[in-house]
Amino acid sequence: MSLQHVVLFDRHIGPLVHSREGVRTIDVTALSYSGIFQRLRDVTEPVPNQSMTYNPMRHRSRQARAPVPVLSIMCHGVRVDLPNVDFDFFLDLGVQGITPSRASAFGMGLRGHVTEKIRMLVCNAALTDDGKTIMSRIAVGAGVPVFASAARQAYTLHYGRYVDFGPWEGDVYRFDPSGDWRIAFSGPSYAQGLAEAQRNTRPFGG
């Protein structure tokens, strides 16, 4: 099965998200932007065709490293209320994080690696003005829509070892590469999502 989905995951949110068939998880906790983009290139960038001679191994390698339809980003969304900071929200991803001033550069680094959409598996990602700015700038830079919720999210911890994001809670926004954005759909409330997670396994909030 070809790679369909890559998850950029920061371990500050909890245990790892397990890779499975068609899905690759990349732990970016200790990586800068350049490290994140290099790891993404390792799994999604097509290998240059250096020979017209058919080589099955090279053919499989090229297939495995084609751009993926879906990229998910899973990390903490952090609200900021400090007098000397000019933003009220950032994504705690890797060692640099994603602030409004860095979001365009981060989005540009994703361009060409994802073909359909980016999913922000993040609490309150589209709640504040700066959160919406970050989402919009990533969408414009990456050239694909970004989906993000304005609500806190309920995660499920399976067997104390790995995270299952489950369905989005709250209003989920679509941020288009054109710079436009709108509510795409609405999920259950955080309280409903938490109750559902508690019926399954031990949950924690993001």
Protein Blocks (a to p, Z undefined) as FASTA:
>chain_A
ZZfbdcdddfkloccddddehiacddfklpcfklmmmmmmmmmgccddfbfbdcfklmmm
mmmmgccfbdcddddddddddfkbcbfbdcdehjlopafklmmmmmmmmgojackbccdd
dehklmpmmlmmmmmmmmmmnopacdddfbdcddddehhlaccebjaehjdddddfkopa
cdfbdcddfklmmmmmmmmmccddZZ
